[in-house]
Amino acid sequence: MTSILVVVGAVALTYGVDYLVLRVRAATNRNAYGSVTVNHYTAVLQKNGKTTLTFDPPQPWTCVNSLFPHQGWLPCWYLNRHPDQRTDI
């Protein structure tokens, strides 16, 4: 039980420090946000069981230069590794 609390505490501390570093970078205008070109497409499931894909043109998405997602933005390292974003309808 204590090992679980230690892990949860370490993750919470890491998240807090990551958020604090992001806020300091944003306040001092030092590379807090980035931009990654993302290929977005929508997958629509039809009544007959087939899926129709609708591709949008590549667009730059705002991201945060941090370890975890903050302020509604995904981390830039994640978007660089996953540039294809899918929305299922």
C-alpha positions as CSV (number, residue, x, y, z in Angstrom):
1,M,0.0,0.0,0.0
2,T,2.8,2.4,0.8
3,S,4.5,1.7,-2.5
4,I,1.3,2.8,-4.3
5,L,1.2,6.0,-2.3
6,V,4.9,6.7,-3.1
7,V,4.3,6.2,-6.9
8,V,1.2,8.4,-6.8
9,G,3.1,11.1,-4.9
10,A,6.0,11.0,-7.3
11,V,3.7,11.3,-10.3
12,A,1.8,14.2,-8.6
13,L,5.1,16.0,-7.7
14,T,6.4,15.5,-11.3
15,Y,3.2,16.9,-12.8
16,G,3.3,19.9,-10.4
17,V,6.9,20.7,-11.2
18,D,6.2,20.3,-14.9
19,Y,3.3,22.7,-14.7
20,L,5.4,25.2,-12.7
21,V,8.2,25.1,-15.3
22,L,5.7,25.7,-18.1
23,R,4.2,28.7,-16.2
24,V,7.7,30.2,-15.7
25,R,8.5,29.7,-19.4
26,A,5.3,31.3,-20.4
27,A,5.8,34.3,-18.0
28,T,9.3,34.9,-19.3
29,N,8.5,34.3,-23.0
30,R,11.0,31.4,-23.1
31,N,9.7,28.6,-25.5
32,A,6.6,27.5,-23.5
33,Y,4.5,26.7,-26.6
34,G,5.3,25.1,-29.9
35,S,3.6,24.2,-33.2
36,V,3.4,20.8,-35.0
37,T,1.9,20.1,-38.4
38,V,-0.8,17.5,-37.9
39,N,-2.8,15.5,-40.4
40,H,-6.3,15.3,-39.1
41,Y,-9.0,13.0,-40.4
42,T,-12.5,12.0,-39.4
43,A,-13.8,8.4,-39.5
44,V,-17.5,8.1,-39.9
45,L,-19.1,4.7,-39.2
46,Q,-21.9,4.0,-41.7
47,K,-25.0,1.9,-41.1
48,N,-23.7,-0.9,-43.3
49,G,-20.6,-1.3,-41.0
50,K,-18.1,0.4,-43.3
51,T,-16.1,3.4,-42.3
52,T,-15.7,6.5,-44.5
53,L,-12.6,8.6,-43.9
54,T,-12.6,12.3,-44.5
55,F,-9.2,13.9,-44.6
56,D,-8.6,17.6,-43.7
57,P,-5.5,19.5,-45.0
58,P,-2.5,19.4,-42.7
59,Q,-2.7,22.2,-40.1
60,P,-0.3,23.5,-37.5
61,W,-1.5,22.6,-33.9
62,T,-0.4,24.5,-30.9
63,C,1.3,22.3,-28.3
64,V,3.2,22.8,-25.0
65,N,6.9,22.0,-24.5
66,S,6.4,19.9,-21.4
67,L,6.2,16.3,-20.2
68,F,2.4,16.3,-19.6
69,P,-0.6,17.9,-21.3
70,H,-1.4,21.3,-19.8
71,Q,-4.0,24.0,-20.4
72,G,-5.9,21.8,-22.9
73,W,-2.8,21.4,-25.2
74,L,-1.0,18.1,-26.0
75,P,2.7,17.9,-25.4
76,C,4.9,18.6,-28.5
77,W,6.8,15.4,-28.1
78,Y,3.5,13.5,-28.4
79,L,2.3,15.3,-31.5
80,N,5.7,14.9,-33.1
81,R,5.4,11.1,-32.7
82,H,1.7,11.0,-33.5
83,P,1.1,13.5,-36.3
84,D,-2.0,11.7,-37.6
85,Q,-5.0,12.6,-35.4
86,R,-8.3,10.7,-35.9
87,T,-11.8,11.7,-34.8
88,D,-14.4,8.9,-34.7
89,I,-18.0,9.8,-35.3
